[in-house]
Amino acid sequence: MVKTVSMLACLSFLGLALPLRAADVDVTGKWKVTSKTARGEHTSEMSFVQEGEKLTVTSKDRQGNDVTSLGTVKGTEITWTAKRQTPMGEITITHTGKVDGKTMTGTMTMGEGHTGEWKAERVEK
């Protein structure tokens, strides 16, 4: 009986601890983001600011212009959407992925069904 109560108490504690860990995710800071598409690999530095679940991502496009993107962080799930100007017009790029400590990984969709992968590493101060 004591073993059963102890085991239930332990499982209850773990059930409470896991949601708290996911809620502690904070991606605020600088990240080195590498995107891989059919056109090759591109690495850039991005600044993330998280306020609750709200996310603002600041980066530069290939011409050096500032780009601000908006998204969300819910638990360990991250999503943000950027609009970029190309010679063929504006495209929308949506990044979705997971945060795991000092790294993030995920996929992205661009324009008319093109996809790619991305990964990010936190830049240490």
N, C-alpha and C positions, 0 to 999 in steps of 0.2 A: 504494500500500500504506500509506504514512504517513497519507494522508488518511482511509483507511478506519479505521485504528487510532484516529486522533484523533476521528473522528466517533463511533465506538463508545464511546470513553472519555467523551466529552461526553454522550452519551445515557445511559450508565450513571450518571453524576453526577446528571443531571436525574431519573432514576428514583429515586435515593436521596433527593434533596432534596425532592421533592413530598410523600412520606409524613411527613417531618420537619416540614414546614410545617403540615400538618393536625394533627399531634400537639401543636403549640405553641398551639392554641386554648385560651384561658382566658377564660371569661365572667364570672369573679368581679367583682362590683361592682354599681353601681346602673344600671338601665336604664329608659328611658321606653318603655312598651309600649302600642301603640295597637291595639285589637281592632275589627274591622269585621264586623258581623253584619246580619241582616235588621232587627234592632231599632235599628240605628244604630251610631255610633262611640263608643268609650269609651277614654280614655287614663288610665293609672295608672303609678306608679313601683313597680318591683319590685327586690328585692335578690337577686342570684344568688351562690351560693357553690359553687364547683367544687373537688372533691377527686378528682383522677384523672378517671375517667369519671362519678363520682357527682355529682349536681346537687341542690341544695336551693334552692328559690325561695320567698321570703317576700314577701307582698303584703297588701293590705287589701281586704276586700269592700266593697260599696256602703254598708254600714252602719258601716264603719270597723273591723270586726273583723279581727284577724290571721288570715291563711291561709298555711299552709305546704304546699308541694307538693314532690314528689320526682320526679327524672328522671335522664337521662343525657346526656352529651356524648361522642360517638364520632366522632373526626375533626372534620369541620365540621357533622355532623348533631346536632341538639339535640331532645330530647323531654322534656316534663314533664306531669304530670297533677295537676289540682286538683279538689277536691270543694267545691261551694258549696251553701249552703242557699238555697232560693227559696220563695216562697209555695206552690209546688206540690210541695215536697219537695226532697231532695238531688239534684243533678246532678253528673255527672263531665265535666270539660272536659280534653281532651287536646290539647296543643300539639305540633306537629312542624314542624321547619324547618331552616334552614341559617344558620350563622354566617359572616359575611363582614367581618372586622375589627371596626369599631365599629358595625356594623348586623347585624340578624338579620331574617329574613322567613320566613313559613310559613303553615300552615293549622291550623285547630282543629276538633275535633268536640265537640259538646255534646249530652249526653243522647241522645234518640231520633233520631239521624241529622241533627241540625241542624249546619250548618257555617259557617265564617267564615274570615277572613284576619286575620293579625296581622303587625305589624312592630315592631321595637325599635331604639332608638338608645341607645348608651352615654351616660350622664350624666357629663360631665367634672367633675372635682373642683375 
